[in-house]
C-alpha cells in the first residue's frame, strides 16, 4: 500500500497475516512510504474496536454499559476509541523507538510508526473478547493476559524482523514486559474482585439492616 492509494483488500490481508504469521509479515513489511498509511490503519482499527465497544454497550455488557444512558455512552466510547487509537499510534511508536534503540535496531521514526500501526490489529481483537470479564472474572483475567502476551509477541517480531533489533536483547526486554504485564494484571484483577464482592454484598444487604446502621437523630 502507498499513501496515494489505500487498498482495503490488501489491508485486510495484511491484518490477517500479522495475526496468523507475524514473523513472515514483519520480515517483508515496508518500512517507508509515508505516514498516511499507518495513520489510516490506526483509524480503521480504532473504528472497529469502537464499534465493538458500542455493540457491547447496547447489549449491556461492560462496566459502563448499563443504565438509561448506555447507548449514549457507547457512542462516546466509539468516538474516543478512534481518538485514542490515533494518539496511541504515536505513543506506541515512540516506545518502540526507545526499545529499538536499546536493542540496536532501527531508530527511523516512520519504520517504528509502521510497526506500531501493524500491532494495533490487536485493538479490535481485545474489544471482541470484551465480554469475557462480564461472564466471569477469572475468564476475563485469562483472556486479558492472553491478548496482552500475544500483543507482545507481535511487537517482538516487529522489532526483530522489521526493525532489525538484536534478538537476544529483545527477548530480555520482552520477558521484562511480560512480567510487568502479569503483575499489573493480577493487581487489577484483585481490585476488580474486591469491587465485585462489595457490590454483591451491597445489593444483597437488606434495606432495614442498612437503616439500622445509620445513626439515630436525637
N, C-alpha and C positions, 0 to 999 in steps of 0.2 A: 504494500500500500504506500502511496505517496500523499503528500499534503494536498496536491491538486485534485486528486480523485480518491474518495474513500470508498473502498469496495466492501460492502456489508457482508457479502457471502464469504469473502476472504477473512473478514473479521470473525465470523462465526467459526470458520475452520481453524484459525489461529487460536481462538479461545479454547476449542476442544483439544487442540494439540498441547497447549500449555498444561491443561488438566491431566491429560492422558499420558503424554510423553514429554515432560518438561526438559529433559536433557537434550533430546533431539531438537526441540523447538529453539531453545536458547542458543544452541551451538550454531544455528543458521540464521538467527534473528538479525535483522538490520539494526544497526546502532546509530544510523544517521538518516537524514531525510526531512528534518524539521520537527517542531514541537506540536504542530496542529494534530497530527495523527494520534499521539498518546493522549492528548487532551480530549479528543473526541471519544477515544476508548473509555477514559475515566468517566465522562458524562454518560455514556451508554450503560456502563456497569453500575454507576450510581442510580440511573433511572430505573434499571431493572430491580436493583436492591430496594429502592424506594417504593416501587410498585408492589413488591412482595410485602414490604412492611405495611403498606396501605391495605392490602388484602387481609393480612393478619389482624389489623385493627378493626376491619369490618366484621371479621369472624370472631371478634372479641378474644383474640389470642395475644397475650403480652401484657406487660405491666401498665402500659399507657393506653390500652385499647378499650377498657371498659367504660361504661357511663354514657351519658347523653351526648357528650362531645367527642365520642370515639372517632366518628368519621372525619370531623374537622381536624382533630389531632393527627389522624392518619394522613391527611393532605399535607399538613405542615411537615410531617416526618418525610414524606415523599420529596418535598422541596428541599428540606435541609439535608437529606441524604445526598442529593445531587451536588449541593454546595460543598458538603463535607468531602465528597469524592474528589472534587477539583482541588480543594485545599490539601487533602490527604495525599494526592498525587505528588505534589511538590515537596511536602514534608517527608514522605517516604523516599523520594529521590535524593534529598539531602542526606537522610540517614544512610541510604545505600552508598552514597558518595563517600561518606566518612568511613564506612566499613570497607568499601573497596580500596580506599587509600591505605587503611591499616593493613589490608591483606595484599598489598602490592598489585592492585588491579587498576582498571581504567578510572581516571578522575575527570573524564569528559561528562559534563552535566547532562547533555542530551542522551547519551548512552544509558546513564543511570535513570533518567526520566522514562525512557522506553521500557526498561526492565520493570520499573515501578508500575507503569501502566499495564503491563502484561500480568503482573502478580495480582492486580486488582480484580482479576477474574474471580477471586475468592470472595469478593464482596457480596455478589448476589448468591453465591453458594452458601455463605454464612447466613444470610437472610432467609434462604429457602428452608433451612433447618431451624428457623427461629421458634418453631412450635414445640421443639423438644423440651425446653425448660418448662413450658406450660403443662406438659403431660406429666413429667416427673423431674425433680431437681437433679437427681443423680444422672438421668439420661441427658439432661441439659449440660451437666458438667462434662460428661464423656464426649458429647458432640462438640462442645466449645473447644475442648482440648484437641480433639481430632482435627478440627478446622484450623486451629492456630498452628499446630505442628506441621500440617500439610502445607500451610502457607509458608512456613519457614523452609520447608523442603523445596518449594518453588523458588524462594529467594536464594537458597544455596545454589541451585542450578543456574539461576540468573547471574549470580556473582562469578561462579567458576567458568561457565560456558560462554556467557556473553561479555562479561566484564574482565575475564581472564585473571581472576584473583588466584592466589596460591591456595590450592585445595586443602592442605593440612591446616593452615592458619584459619581458613574459612570454616572448616569443621569445628575448630575450637571455639570460634565466635558463635557458631550455630548452637553448639552444646550449651554455652552460657545463656544464650537467648531462650533456649528450650527450658532450662532450669528456672529462669526468671518468670517465664510464662506460666509454668506449672505452679510456682509458689504463689503468684498473684491470683491465679485462677482458683486455687484452694482457699485463699484468704477471702476472695469474693464469694465463693460457694458457702463458706462458713457464715458470712454476714447475711447472705440471702436465706440460708436455712433458719437462722435465728429470727429474721424478719417474718418468714413464712410461719414459724411456730407462734410468734407473737400475735400475728393476725388471726390465726386459727383459734387461739385461746381467747382473744378479744371477741371474736364473732360468736364463740360458744358460751361466753360468760352470760349468766342470767342478768337481766336488767335490774332486777331487785337487788342482787348482790352488789351491783355497781352503785346503786343508790345508797346502800348501807355503808359503803366505803367512803362516801362523801361526808365531810364534816357537817355537823348539825349547827344551825344558827341558833344563838341564844335568844 
